[in-house]
Amino acid sequence: MTATALVSWPSAPLTLRLVLNALDKLDEKPEVINAFGNKKYNRLIQWSTYDDIDHELTNLRRESVLASSYTFRKALIRKHYLAHSIHTYLTKNPSSVLQAAAPRTYDLDLAFADELDEKWADELYDLSISLDNDPEKWWILKPGMADRGMGIRLFNTKEALHQIFEEFELSDSEDDEDGSDPRDTGVSRTAVITSQLRHFVIQEYVLSPLLFDLRESSLDGRPRPKVPQLQGYKFHLRAYCVASGALQLYLYDRILALFCSVPYSRPVSDQEDGEELYPTDLQAHLTNTSLQTSRGEEGVRLFDELVGCHILDEKHADPTGIFHESDRRSILQQLTQVLAETFHAALQLPIHFQPLENAFELYGVDFLVERLSSEESPFQVKILEVNAESAIELTGPRLTWILEDLFVSIARVCIDPFTKERNLSELQGSWEVGQTKEHFIKCLDKAVRGARAPPS
């Protein structure tokens, strides 16, 4: 019996094209529709944006409906929920790899700058002690529900954090409506309104990230260019993972590296004019491609393409060595371990993460790689955030092929068993954790209690 596929991505034309292409590669192609009609669908695939999925139907007809999103997954995709789930998990599992891989994080619920005074004596007490005693340590402020770099700030004093929230309060005033702020370096364009966006997380900022000069990376098989004066650029890794059923987790082994637009240097307070207490130029620190659209795909590389580059420090002058294939594999192994533990942590909050046997979901997970002084373990992966329906169009035309391959793999692993009316676990049952198929590394295979489909 031919399945029907509801495919609806009204604001994401690239995703729409990728989904349609992937469905067309299946042995048993479903009939594609873009909206529900009056007929009853015997077997229905909903590969659509979250808002266009009939989640009630997904839960009621678990044997005959497959959805491309779990209904409840805040424990992963909301920064403050993720921080809470990791903290709760580490309380019971202090030896988890998340102990080193999750930056120290504080949850903050605040609308006005004046509320900070009482926060220092309560939920931010430990942060208050750190700021007083260790001014060399920096912290990064992130809104819990914003994306594309909105509201991100760096600070290392209480006064600076207070000033940040004061400026947020003014961001929607009449004086700012004309956008006349002359600063256009990542701060003035990313203000948020705290009265409407109350939840924030404060994370310890990684001061020693792994740095490369992206000009050294080889593109499209061309000879590696020789750069006369190397400069270290900060980057983060964008890894795509797919959760399927309840619960298998896969990491797509083609990882992206998204670079900053200017060379990295440690943050310093911008006090030349006596007004700002925190850095106003974030171009060396924010790797978010949404804030660097003018560069096109210039700052995007495959992680594989960085093998052979010099490992640099912030002074750039003395390269510390070459990044080898063994280093890349070591970091990739860390990614699989950290992802598995992150999903383990989310499962501890069943109200906010409820995997279903008849659902799957693609996530874009952002990691930073810290460079350590240890020769035995020179790199430490840090998980930053988990994104649903991430902005894949920012990958750029040169690397669109990896997205095409990713979506085809999703169709073969998550949808093909459904179109052939096989149990979703048939293919996955012979797939051991750590094995790679369809460019998917299996990170986790766990039977979640109470999530299995009822008998028909």
C-alpha positions in Angstrom: 0.0 0.0 0.0 1.5 3.3 -1.1 2.2 5.8 1.7 1.3 9.4 1.6 3.9 12.1 2.5 2.9 15.5 3.8 5.8 17.8 2.9 5.4 21.4 4.0 8.3 23.9 4.5 6.8 27.3 3.6 9.8 29.4 4.8 12.6 26.9 4.0 12.8 26.3 0.2 16.1 24.5 0.4 14.8 22.1 3.0 11.7 21.5 0.9 13.9 20.6 -2.1 16.1 18.3 0.0 13.1 16.5 1.4 11.5 16.0 -2.0 14.8 14.8 -3.4 15.3 12.3 -0.6 11.7 10.9 -0.9 12.3 10.4 -4.6 15.3 8.2 -3.9 13.2 5.7 -1.9 12.5 2.3 -3.5 8.8 2.7 -2.7 8.1 6.4 -3.4 5.2 7.9 -1.4 2.5 10.1 -2.9 3.5 13.7 -1.9 1.0 16.3 -0.7 1.6 19.8 0.7 -1.6 20.1 2.8 -4.1 17.7 4.4 -7.2 16.9 2.3 -10.5 15.3 3.2 -9.4 11.7 2.5 -8.2 9.3 5.2 -4.6 8.4 4.8 -3.8 4.7 5.6 -0.1 5.3 6.0 1.1 8.8 6.5 4.6 10.4 6.6 4.7 13.9 8.0 8.1 15.3 6.9 7.3 18.9 7.6 8.1 21.9 9.7 7.0 21.4 13.3 4.0 23.7 13.1 2.6 21.9 10.1 2.7 18.5 11.7 -0.5 17.1 13.2 1.0 16.0 16.5 -2.3 14.7 17.9 -2.5 12.3 14.9 1.1 11.2 15.4 0.3 10.2 19.0 -3.1 8.6 18.3 -2.1 6.5 15.2 1.4 5.3 16.1 1.3 2.3 13.9 0.4 4.1 10.7 1.7 7.7 11.0 5.4 8.7 11.0 6.4 12.3 11.9 9.7 14.2 11.4 9.6 15.8 14.9 9.0 14.7 18.4 6.2 16.7 20.1 8.0 17.4 23.3 11.8 18.1 23.1 12.4 21.3 25.0 15.0 19.6 27.2 17.2 19.6 24.1 16.4 22.7 22.0 15.9 25.4 24.7 19.2 26.6 26.2 17.9 26.9 29.7 16.1 23.6 29.6 19.2 21.9 28.2 21.4 23.4 30.9 18.9 22.2 33.6 18.8 18.7 32.1 22.6 18.4 32.0 22.9 19.8 35.6 20.4 17.3 36.9 22.1 14.4 35.1 25.5 15.3 36.4 24.2 15.5 39.9 23.5 11.7 39.7 26.3 10.9 37.2 29.3 13.0 38.2 31.7 10.8 36.1 29.9 11.5 32.9 31.8 13.0 30.0 29.5 16.0 30.3 31.4 17.0 33.4 34.1 18.3 31.1 32.1 18.8 27.9 29.3 21.0 29.3 30.5 24.6 30.1 29.6 25.7 33.6 26.2 27.3 33.2 23.8 29.4 35.3 20.1 29.8 34.5 18.7 33.4 34.8 15.1 34.5 34.7 15.1 38.3 34.5 13.2 41.1 32.9 14.9 44.3 34.3 18.4 45.2 35.2 17.4 46.2 38.8 16.5 42.5 39.5 20.1 41.6 39.3 20.8 42.9 42.8 18.8 40.1 44.5 20.0 37.5 42.0 23.6 37.9 43.2 22.6 36.8 46.7 20.5 33.9 45.4 20.8 31.8 42.2 23.8 33.7 41.0 25.7 33.6 44.3 28.4 31.2 42.9 28.8 33.4 39.8 29.1 36.5 42.0 32.0 34.9 44.0 33.8 33.9 40.7 33.4 37.4 39.3 34.8 39.0 42.5 37.7 36.6 42.7 38.7 35.8 39.2 38.5 38.8 36.8 40.5 36.9 34.2 37.6 34.5 33.6 35.0 35.6 31.1 31.3 34.6 30.8 28.9 34.6 27.9 25.2 35.6 28.1 22.7 33.9 25.8 18.9 34.3 25.7 17.3 30.9 26.3 14.9 31.0 23.3 16.6 33.3 20.8 18.7 32.1 17.8 21.0 33.5 15.1 23.2 35.2 17.7 20.6 37.5 19.1 21.3 38.8 22.6 24.7 37.2 23.0 27.1 39.3 25.1 30.5 38.8 26.9 31.3 40.1 30.3 33.7 39.6 33.3 32.2 41.9 36.0 28.9 42.4 37.7 28.8 46.0 36.5 29.2 44.9 32.9 26.3 42.5 33.2 24.1 45.2 34.7 25.0 47.6 31.9 24.1 44.9 29.3 20.6 44.5 30.7 20.2 48.3 31.0 20.9 48.5 27.3 18.5 45.7 26.5 15.8 47.7 28.3 16.5 50.7 26.0 16.6 48.6 22.8 12.9 49.1 22.1 12.7 52.8 23.0 11.7 55.5 20.6 15.3 56.7 20.4 16.4 53.4 18.9 13.7 53.0 16.3 15.7 54.6 13.5 18.6 52.1 14.0 21.0 55.1 14.3 23.4 53.3 16.5 26.7 53.6 14.6 28.2 50.4 16.0 27.6 47.6 13.6 30.0 44.9 14.9 27.6 42.3 16.3 26.2 44.1 19.3 24.0 46.8 18.0 22.4 44.4 15.5 21.6 41.7 18.2 19.8 43.5 21.0 16.8 41.8 22.6 13.8 43.0 24.6 14.1 41.5 28.0 10.5 42.2 29.0 9.5 39.8 26.3 12.4 37.4 26.5 13.0 36.7 30.2 15.0 33.4 30.2 18.8 33.6 29.8 21.8 31.3 30.4 25.2 32.4 31.5 28.0 30.1 30.5 31.7 30.1 31.2 33.5 31.4 28.1 36.2 29.2 26.6 39.3 31.4 26.4 41.5 28.9 24.6 39.6 27.5 21.6 41.3 25.5 18.9 42.3 28.0 16.2 43.1 27.5 12.5 43.8 29.9 9.6 41.0 28.8 7.3 43.0 30.2 4.3 45.2 27.1 4.7 42.4 24.6 4.2 42.3 22.8 0.9 39.2 23.3 -1.2 37.8 20.9 -3.8 41.0 18.9 -3.9 43.2 21.8 -4.9 46.8 22.0 -3.5 46.9 23.4 0.0 47.7 27.2 -0.3 50.8 28.5 1.4 49.8 31.4 3.7 52.8 33.7 4.5 51.5 35.0 7.8 49.2 32.7 9.7 46.4 34.0 11.9 44.2 32.0 14.2 40.5 32.1 13.6 37.9 30.8 16.1 35.3 28.3 14.8 32.6 26.0 16.0 31.6 22.7 14.7 28.1 22.2 13.4 27.2 18.5 13.6 24.0 17.0 12.3 22.4 14.2 14.3 19.2 12.3 13.8 17.2 10.8 16.7 14.9 8.0 15.5 12.2 6.2 17.4 12.6 5.7 21.1 15.5 5.8 20.9 18.3 5.5 18.4 20.7 8.4 17.9 23.0 8.9 14.8 25.7 11.4 14.1 26.2 12.4 10.5 30.0 12.0 10.0 30.4 15.0 7.7 30.9 17.8 10.2 31.0 21.5 9.3 33.4 24.1 10.7 32.0 27.7 10.9 34.6 30.4 11.3 34.6 33.9 12.7 35.3 36.7 10.2 38.3 38.2 12.0 41.3 36.6 13.8 40.7 35.6 17.4 42.0 37.5 20.5 40.9 37.1 24.0 38.1 39.5 25.0 39.0 42.8 26.8 36.7 45.4 28.2 36.1 48.3 25.8 36.7 51.2 28.1 38.6 53.7 25.8 35.7 56.2 26.0 34.9 55.4 29.6 31.4 54.2 28.7 31.4 50.5 27.8 32.2 47.9 30.4 32.0 44.9 28.0 33.3 44.1 24.5 31.3 45.8 21.8 33.1 44.2 18.9 32.2 40.5 18.8 33.4 39.6 15.4 36.3 37.6 16.7 34.1 35.6 19.1 30.7 35.0 17.4 31.0 32.1 14.8 27.3 32.3 14.0 26.9 32.4 10.2 23.6 34.3 10.5 25.7 37.4 11.6 28.2 37.0 8.7 25.9 36.7 5.7 28.0 39.2 3.8 30.8 36.6 3.7 28.7 34.1 1.9 30.2 30.6 2.3 33.8 31.9 2.7 33.8 31.0 6.4 32.4 27.5 6.1 34.6 24.4 5.8 34.2 20.7 6.2 36.0 19.6 9.3 37.9 17.1 7.1 39.3 19.9 5.1 41.2 21.2 8.2 43.4 18.2 8.5 47.0 19.4 7.6 46.4 22.9 8.9 48.7 24.5 11.5 47.3 24.5 15.1 47.6 28.2 16.2 47.3 30.1 19.4 45.9 33.6 19.8 49.3 35.2 19.2 49.4 33.5 15.8 53.2 33.8 15.5 54.3 30.4 16.7 52.3 27.5 15.2 52.2 24.6 17.8 52.0 21.8 15.3 49.9 20.2 12.6 46.3 19.0 12.9 46.4 15.3 11.9 43.8 12.9 10.8 44.2 11.1 14.2 43.2 14.4 15.9 40.1 14.7 13.8 39.1 11.1 14.6 39.7 11.7 18.3 37.4 14.8 18.3 34.8 12.9 16.3 34.8 10.1 18.9 34.3 12.8 21.6 31.3 14.2 19.6 29.6 10.8 19.6 30.1 10.3 23.3 28.9 13.8 24.3 25.9 13.5 22.0 24.9 10.2 23.6 25.2 11.6 27.1 23.3 14.8 26.2 20.4 12.7 25.1 20.7 10.5 28.2 20.4 13.7 30.2 17.4 14.9 28.3 15.6 11.6 29.0 15.8 12.3 32.7 13.2 15.1 32.2 10.4 13.1 30.5 8.0 16.1 30.7 10.3 18.0 28.3 11.6 15.2 26.1 9.3 12.4 25.0 10.7 10.2 22.2 8.1 8.3 20.2 8.6 5.1 18.2 6.9 6.6 15.2 8.9 9.8 15.0 12.4 11.0 14.0 14.1 14.4 14.1 17.1 16.1 12.7 19.1 18.4 15.0 22.0 20.8 14.3 24.3 20.6 17.3 27.0 23.2 17.9 30.3 22.3 19.6 33.4 24.2 20.4 36.8 22.6 20.7 39.0 23.8 23.5 42.8 23.4 23.2 44.3 22.0 26.3 47.9 22.0 27.5 48.0 18.3 28.0 49.9 16.3 25.4 47.9 13.1 26.0 44.5 14.9 25.6 45.1 18.1 23.7 41.5 18.8 22.8 38.2 18.9 24.7 34.9 19.1 23.0 32.3 21.5 24.5 28.6 21.3 23.7 27.1 24.7 23.1 23.5 24.1 22.0 21.0 21.9 20.1 19.0 23.4 17.3 15.8 22.0 15.7 15.1 23.1 12.1 18.5 24.8 12.0 19.4 27.2 9.2 20.9 24.8 6.8 20.8 27.2 3.9 23.8 29.0 5.5 26.0 26.1 4.5 26.4 27.6 1.1 26.3 26.2 -2.5 29.7 24.6 -2.3 28.7 22.1 0.4 25.0 21.7 -0.4 25.9 18.2 -1.5 26.5 17.0 2.0 23.0 18.2 2.9 21.6 16.3 0.0 23.4 13.2 1.2 22.2 13.8 4.8 18.6 13.9 3.8 18.9 10.8 1.6 20.4 9.0 4.5 17.5 10.1 6.8 15.0 8.8 4.2 16.8 5.4 4.0 17.3 4.9 7.7 14.1 6.5 9.2 11.5 6.4 6.4 12.3 3.4 4.2 11.3 0.8 6.8 8.0 2.6 7.2 7.2 2.7 3.5 7.9 -1.0 3.3 5.7 -1.6 6.4 8.6 -2.9 8.4 9.2 -2.2 12.0 11.5 0.8 12.3 13.8 -1.2 14.6 14.5 -4.0 12.0 17.3 -2.2 10.3 18.5 -0.5 13.4 18.6 -3.8 15.4 21.6 -5.1 13.5 23.4 -1.8 13.8 25.7 -1.7 16.8 26.6 1.5 18.7 29.8 2.8 17.1 29.1 1.4 13.7 28.7 3.6 10.6 26.2 3.1 7.9 24.9 5.6 5.4 27.5 8.0 6.9 25.6 7.8 10.2 27.6 6.8 13.3 25.2 5.1 15.8 25.8 6.9 19.1 22.9 5.5 21.2 20.5 2.7 21.2 18.2 2.8 24.2 14.7 1.4 24.8 12.7 4.2 26.4 10.1 2.9 28.8 6.5 3.6 27.8 7.4 5.0 24.4 6.7 2.0 22.2 3.7 1.9 19.9 0.6 0.1 21.3 -0.4 -3.2 19.5 -2.7 -2.8 16.6 
